[in-house]
């Protein structure tokens, strides 16, 4: 099993939490977001993809078009987080919003659509948030993109999504920093999505 982590952080040290999160389930290869054109010839060796968060403001246009194109092209099971989640939804035609003050800290998230990545977690989970940008919930855009809303919170209408036509997920919250809940989510992803 091999997972490609697409590191969207400027600070290389930020990727360590993703490595710790994924390493119990898979070997890992890390590539920087700006180097994605070098990975296409090696995708047949990859079983899963994780797209990290970033300090970039996707809603203000700070999106690498290579990442957008990559997400549109691949059909490998993909899990995108925070900035990665925003770019995934943007690549499907969704709009993004920006707040002047960030959402930070612990948030209670409500699971609104049963899905295999949330198996064994109940209807409400406690997770860590850290973001300025967010995906705008527009029913028409979600329908035309084939996105299903999986979770929401008081601070964010789109906490988790699933792309129905491809095995792709996004979370606005940070499961890699959410303790046992986050570990259960990645376990479910590898067990029920990647290994199908």
C-alpha positions as CSV (number, residue, x, y, z in Angstrom):
1,X,0.0,0.0,0.0
2,X,1.4,3.4,-1.0
3,X,-0.1,6.8,-0.3
4,X,0.9,10.0,-2.1
5,X,0.7,13.0,0.3
6,X,0.5,16.3,-1.7
7,X,2.1,18.9,0.6
8,X,0.5,22.3,0.1
9,X,2.3,23.9,3.1
10,X,5.2,26.3,2.6
11,X,6.7,25.0,5.9
12,X,7.9,21.4,5.3
13,X,7.5,20.6,9.0
14,X,3.8,21.0,8.8
15,X,3.5,17.7,6.8
16,X,4.6,15.6,9.8
17,X,1.1,15.4,11.3
18,X,-0.2,14.0,8.0
19,X,2.6,11.4,7.9
20,X,1.9,10.3,11.5
21,X,-1.8,10.1,10.7
22,X,-1.4,7.9,7.5
23,X,1.7,5.9,8.4
24,X,-0.1,3.1,10.4
25,X,-2.0,2.2,7.2
26,X,0.4,2.8,4.3
27,X,3.8,3.6,3.0
28,X,4.1,7.3,2.1
29,X,5.5,9.3,-0.8
30,X,5.5,13.1,-0.4
31,X,5.4,15.6,-3.2
32,X,5.1,19.4,-3.1
33,X,2.0,20.9,-4.7
34,X,4.0,22.8,-7.2
35,X,5.8,19.6,-8.5
36,X,2.6,17.7,-9.4
37,X,3.5,17.5,-13.1
38,X,6.3,15.1,-12.1
39,X,3.9,12.5,-10.6
40,X,1.6,11.5,-13.4
41,X,3.9,8.7,-14.7
42,X,4.0,7.1,-11.2
43,X,0.3,7.1,-10.3
44,X,0.0,3.4,-11.1
45,X,2.1,2.8,-8.0
46,X,-0.2,4.8,-5.7
47,X,-3.2,3.4,-3.9
48,X,-4.4,6.6,-2.1
49,X,-3.9,10.4,-2.1
50,X,-4.0,12.8,0.7
51,X,-4.1,16.6,0.0
52,X,-2.9,18.7,3.0
53,X,-4.1,22.0,4.4
54,X,-2.2,25.2,3.8
55,X,-1.8,28.8,5.0
56,X,-2.9,29.9,1.5
57,X,-6.3,31.6,1.0
58,X,-8.0,29.5,-1.7
59,X,-11.1,31.8,-1.6
60,X,-8.9,34.8,-2.5
61,X,-7.5,33.1,-5.6
62,X,-4.3,31.5,-4.1
63,X,-4.9,28.2,-5.8
64,X,-2.3,26.3,-7.8
65,X,-4.0,25.4,-11.1
66,X,-1.8,22.2,-11.3
67,X,-3.6,20.9,-8.2
68,X,-7.1,21.7,-9.6
69,X,-6.2,19.9,-12.8
70,X,-4.7,17.0,-10.9
71,X,-7.9,16.5,-8.8
72,X,-10.0,16.7,-12.0
73,X,-7.9,14.0,-13.7
74,X,-7.3,11.3,-11.1
75,X,-9.7,8.7,-9.9
76,X,-7.5,7.2,-7.1
77,X,-9.1,7.4,-3.7
78,X,-8.4,10.9,-2.4
79,X,-8.8,12.5,1.0
80,X,-8.4,16.3,1.1
81,X,-8.2,18.5,4.2
82,X,-8.9,22.2,4.8
83,X,-7.2,24.0,1.9
84,X,-7.2,20.7,0.0
85,X,-10.9,20.2,0.6
86,X,-11.6,23.8,-0.6
87,X,-9.6,23.2,-3.8
88,X,-11.3,19.8,-4.4
89,X,-14.7,21.5,-4.1
90,X,-13.6,24.4,-6.3
91,X,-12.3,22.0,-8.9
92,X,-15.9,20.6,-9.0
93,X,-17.4,24.0,-9.6
94,X,-18.2,25.2,-6.0
95,X,-17.6,28.7,-4.8
96,X,-15.5,29.6,-1.8
97,X,-15.9,32.2,1.0
98,X,-13.4,34.0,3.2
99,X,-13.8,35.3,6.8
100,X,-11.8,38.1,8.4
101,X,-11.4,36.1,11.6
102,X,-10.4,32.5,11.6
103,X,-12.3,29.5,13.0
104,X,-9.8,27.9,15.4
105,X,-10.0,25.3,18.1
106,X,-12.4,22.4,18.9
107,X,-15.7,22.2,17.0
108,X,-18.6,19.8,17.3
109,X,-19.5,18.5,13.9
110,X,-22.8,16.9,13.0
111,X,-22.8,13.9,10.6
112,X,-25.8,14.6,8.3
113,X,-25.3,11.7,5.8
114,X,-24.2,8.3,6.8
115,X,-21.0,7.3,5.1
116,X,-18.3,4.7,5.6
117,X,-15.6,7.2,6.6
118,X,-17.7,7.9,9.7
119,X,-18.5,4.3,10.7
120,X,-18.3,3.8,14.4
121,X,-18.3,7.5,15.3
122,X,-22.0,8.3,15.9
123,X,-23.8,11.5,14.8
124,X,-21.7,14.1,16.5
125,X,-17.9,14.2,16.5
126,X,-15.4,16.6,18.2
127,X,-12.6,17.8,15.9
128,X,-10.0,20.5,15.4
129,X,-10.6,23.5,13.1
130,X,-8.2,26.1,11.8
131,X,-9.4,28.0,8.7
132,X,-10.4,31.4,7.2
133,X,-11.8,30.0,4.0
134,X,-14.7,27.7,3.5
135,X,-16.9,26.0,0.8
136,X,-20.2,27.8,0.2
137,X,-23.2,25.4,0.4
138,X,-25.2,25.9,-2.8
139,X,-27.5,23.0,-3.5
140,X,-27.4,23.5,-7.3
141,X,-23.6,23.5,-7.4
142,X,-23.4,20.4,-5.2
143,X,-26.0,18.6,-7.4
144,X,-24.2,19.4,-10.7
145,X,-20.8,18.5,-9.2
146,X,-22.1,15.2,-7.8
147,X,-21.1,16.2,-4.3
148,X,-22.9,14.9,-1.2
149,X,-22.8,16.9,2.0
150,X,-21.7,14.6,4.8
151,X,-21.2,16.9,7.8
152,X,-21.8,20.4,9.1
153,X,-21.2,22.5,12.2
154,X,-22.4,25.8,13.7
155,X,-19.4,27.5,12.3
156,X,-19.3,25.9,8.9
157,X,-22.1,24.6,6.6
158,X,-19.7,22.3,4.7
159,X,-17.5,20.3,7.1
160,X,-17.3,17.1,5.0
161,X,-18.2,16.1,1.5
162,X,-18.0,13.1,-0.8
163,X,-17.7,13.1,-4.6
164,X,-20.1,10.4,-5.8
165,X,-18.6,9.7,-9.2
166,X,-15.0,9.2,-7.8
167,X,-13.7,7.9,-4.4
168,X,-12.9,11.4,-3.2
169,X,-13.6,13.0,0.2
170,X,-12.9,16.4,1.7
171,X,-13.1,17.7,5.3
172,X,-12.9,21.3,6.4
173,X,-11.8,20.2,9.8
174,X,-8.4,18.6,10.5
175,X,-8.7,14.9,11.2
176,X,-4.9,14.6,11.4
177,X,-5.1,16.8,14.5
178,X,-8.3,15.3,16.0
179,X,-7.0,12.4,18.1
180,X,-8.9,9.2,18.1
181,X,-11.8,10.6,16.0
182,X,-9.4,11.5,13.3
183,X,-7.6,8.2,13.5
184,X,-10.9,6.4,13.1
185,X,-11.7,8.4,10.0
186,X,-8.4,7.6,8.3
187,X,-8.7,3.9,9.3
188,X,-12.2,3.8,7.8
189,X,-10.9,5.5,4.6
190,X,-8.2,2.9,4.1
191,X,-10.4,0.0,5.2
192,X,-13.7,0.9,3.3
193,X,-12.6,3.2,0.5
194,X,-9.1,2.4,-0.6
195,X,-9.2,-1.4,-0.2
196,X,-12.5,-1.8,-2.0
